[in-house]
Amino acid sequence: YNIRLFFKLLFVKKDILLANDLDTLLPNYLVSKLFNKKIVYDSHELFTEVPELINRPFQQNFWLKIEQFIVPKLIYAYTVCDSIAIHYNTIYNSKFRVIRNIPIKIEEHKKGMFPFNSKNKKIILYQGALNKGRGLELMIESMTFLDTAIFLIIGSGDIEKKLHALVKELNLKEKVIFLDRISPNELQKITPLADLGISMEEDLGLNYRYALPNKLFDYIQAKIPVLVSNLNEMSNLVLTYNVGDIVLNRNPKDVAQQITKILQKDKDFYRKQLEFAGNELIWENESEKLIKLFKDVNSPI
């Protein structure tokens, strides 16, 4: 369901340029002006508020200036959630639409097997990048209070070595298992086997505060309940569809207690809600909004 390459190919011979996030906006905007082409801006995050820029004021200001120069001039733009769209529309008086990056409908998951002994254990799953601010350290520390569960981490990233070191320091090698990146097809076989999916991002600036991670929709499509941070978009999703719980207190013991209660309910407790959300939060529905946007682009202004 990565739509960006598809639309690049689809419109390559037409007078439409698609800028994928802020780091490609300036060259695309200049080309659009030089050759009288229409431009569509796909902002899949709040780029100027990513954690990598928060403590780098020169670089952050550089990108902010580009944003301030171009975004108010854009006619066609979309982003991944309501909070980011409201942010842009309020600051720049723009007209960002919301098109969430959500998966296609999977009628029946082909279930695989865990590459480790999971007998009599509940599986807590994190899938995605191992980067700063994802709440992974908190989840690992919480495992010291969970004796009947395994925390499975699938992915790779900047803090991978740090996480391995933390697991070793806390003597949790039997409770925390790492898998490297695996193919989407293999991931679709493993995700439904889990008992709980986590997305516990920290509030490290507006980009994380407004985050609506793709993995949440993958968990829901795989019919596993979720535990999420008490941040705008994630908490709203859980409250709207009642598909899990929201972290109340970010300390290891309290997180472990919340997880214990979720795991005691079992997945069947959330099955009806997950099935409803899984039928509604699919690309087949969301893509209609993207088609509408490009029809508008092709229409005379």
DAPE-V407573 format. One record per residue. N is the residue number from 1. RES is the residue in three letters. PHI is phi as a letter, one per 20 degrees, with the letter a starting at -180 (* if undefined). Layout:
N_RES_PHI + N_RES_PHI
This chain:
1_TYR_* + 2_ASN_f + 3_ILE_e + 4_ARG_f + 5_LEU_f + 6_PHE_g + 7_PHE_f + 8_LYS_f + 9_LEU_f + 10_LEU_f + 11_PHE_d + 12_VAL_f + 13_LYS_d + 14_LYS_d + 15_ASP_e + 16_ILE_c + 17_LEU_d + 18_LEU_d + 19_ALA_e + 20_ASN_e + 21_ASP_m + 22_LEU_f + 23_ASP_f + 24_THR_d + 25_LEU_f + 26_LEU_g + 27_PRO_f + 28_ASN_f + 29_TYR_f + 30_LEU_f + 31_VAL_f + 32_SER_f + 33_LYS_f + 34_LEU_f + 35_PHE_d + 36_ASN_l + 37_LYS_d + 38_LYS_f + 39_ILE_c + 40_VAL_d + 41_TYR_d + 42_ASP_d + 43_SER_d + 44_HIS_e + 45_GLU_a + 46_LEU_e + 47_PHE_g + 48_THR_f + 49_GLU_d + 50_VAL_f + 51_PRO_g + 52_GLU_f + 53_LEU_d + 54_ILE_g + 55_ASN_d + 56_ARG_c + 57_PRO_g + 58_PHE_f + 59_GLN_f + 60_GLN_f + 61_ASN_f + 62_PHE_g + 63_TRP_f + 64_LEU_f + 65_LYS_f + 66_ILE_f + 67_GLU_f + 68_GLN_f + 69_PHE_f + 70_ILE_e + 71_VAL_g + 72_PRO_f + 73_LYS_e + 74_LEU_f + 75_ILE_e + 76_TYR_c + 77_ALA_b + 78_TYR_b + 79_THR_b + 80_VAL_e + 81_CYS_b + 82_ASP_f + 83_SER_f + 84_ILE_f + 85_ALA_f + 86_ILE_f + 87_HIS_g + 88_TYR_f + 89_ASN_f + 90_THR_f + 91_ILE_f + 92_TYR_d + 93_ASN_l + 94_SER_e + 95_LYS_c + 96_PHE_f + 97_ARG_e + 98_VAL_d + 99_ILE_c + 100_ARG_f + 101_ASN_e + 102_ILE_d + 103_PRO_f + 104_ILE_f + 105_LYS_f + 106_ILE_d + 107_GLU_f + 108_GLU_b + 109_HIS_f + 110_LYS_e + 111_LYS_f + 112_GLY_d + 113_MET_c + 114_PHE_f + 115_PRO_e + 116_PHE_a + 117_ASN_f + 118_SER_d + 119_LYS_g + 120_ASN_m + 121_LYS_c + 122_LYS_e + 123_ILE_d + 124_ILE_d + 125_LEU_d + 126_TYR_c + 127_GLN_c + 128_GLY_q + 129_ALA_f + 130_LEU_e + 131_ASN_c + 132_LYS_g + 133_GLY_n + 134_ARG_e + 135_GLY_m + 136_LEU_f + 137_GLU_f + 138_LEU_f + 139_MET_f + 140_ILE_f + 141_GLU_f + 142_SER_f + 143_MET_f + 144_THR_f + 145_PHE_d + 146_LEU_c + 147_ASP_e + 148_THR_d + 149_ALA_c + 150_ILE_c + 151_PHE_e + 152_LEU_d + 153_ILE_d + 154_ILE_d + 155_GLY_q + 156_SER_b + 157_GLY_r + 158_ASP_f + 159_ILE_d + 160_GLU_g + 161_LYS_f + 162_LYS_f + 163_LEU_f + 164_HIS_f + 165_ALA_f + 166_LEU_f + 167_VAL_f + 168_LYS_f + 169_GLU_f + 170_LEU_e + 171_ASN_l + 172_LEU_d + 173_LYS_f + 174_GLU_e + 175_LYS_d + 176_VAL_c + 177_ILE_c + 178_PHE_d + 179_LEU_c + 180_ASP_f + 181_ARG_g + 182_ILE_c + 183_SER_f + 184_PRO_g + 185_ASN_f + 186_GLU_f + 187_LEU_f + 188_GLN_f + 189_LYS_e + 190_ILE_e + 191_THR_g + 192_PRO_f + 193_LEU_f + 194_ALA_f + 195_ASP_d + 196_LEU_b + 197_GLY_d + 198_ILE_d + 199_SER_b + 200_MET_d + 201_GLU_g + 202_GLU_e + 203_ASP_e + 204_LEU_d + 205_GLY_n + 206_LEU_f + 207_ASN_f + 208_TYR_f + 209_ARG_f + 210_TYR_e + 211_ALA_f + 212_LEU_c + 213_PRO_f + 214_ASN_g + 215_LYS_f + 216_LEU_f + 217_PHE_f + 218_ASP_f + 219_TYR_g + 220_ILE_f + 221_GLN_f + 222_ALA_e + 223_LYS_m + 224_ILE_c + 225_PRO_f + 226_VAL_c + 227_LEU_c + 228_VAL_c + 229_SER_f + 230_ASN_e + 231_LEU_d + 232_ASN_g + 233_GLU_f + 234_MET_f + 235_SER_f + 236_ASN_f + 237_LEU_f + 238_VAL_f + 239_LEU_f + 240_THR_f + 241_TYR_d + 242_ASN_l + 243_VAL_d + 244_GLY_r + 245_ASP_b + 246_ILE_d + 247_VAL_f + 248_LEU_e + 249_ASN_b + 250_ARG_e + 251_ASN_c + 252_PRO_g + 253_LYS_f + 254_ASP_f + 255_VAL_f + 256_ALA_f + 257_GLN_f + 258_GLN_f + 259_ILE_f + 260_THR_g + 261_LYS_f + 262_ILE_f + 263_LEU_f + 264_GLN_f + 265_LYS_f + 266_ASP_m + 267_LYS_f + 268_ASP_f + 269_PHE_f + 270_TYR_d + 271_ARG_g + 272_LYS_f + 273_GLN_f + 274_LEU_f + 275_GLU_f + 276_PHE_f + 277_ALA_f + 278_GLY_f + 279_ASN_e + 280_GLU_e + 281_LEU_e + 282_ILE_c + 283_TRP_f + 284_GLU_g + 285_ASN_e + 286_GLU_f + 287_SER_f + 288_GLU_f + 289_LYS_f + 290_LEU_f + 291_ILE_f + 292_LYS_f + 293_LEU_f + 294_PHE_f + 295_LYS_f + 296_ASP_f + 297_VAL_f + 298_ASN_f + 299_SER_e + 300_PRO_f + 301_ILE_f
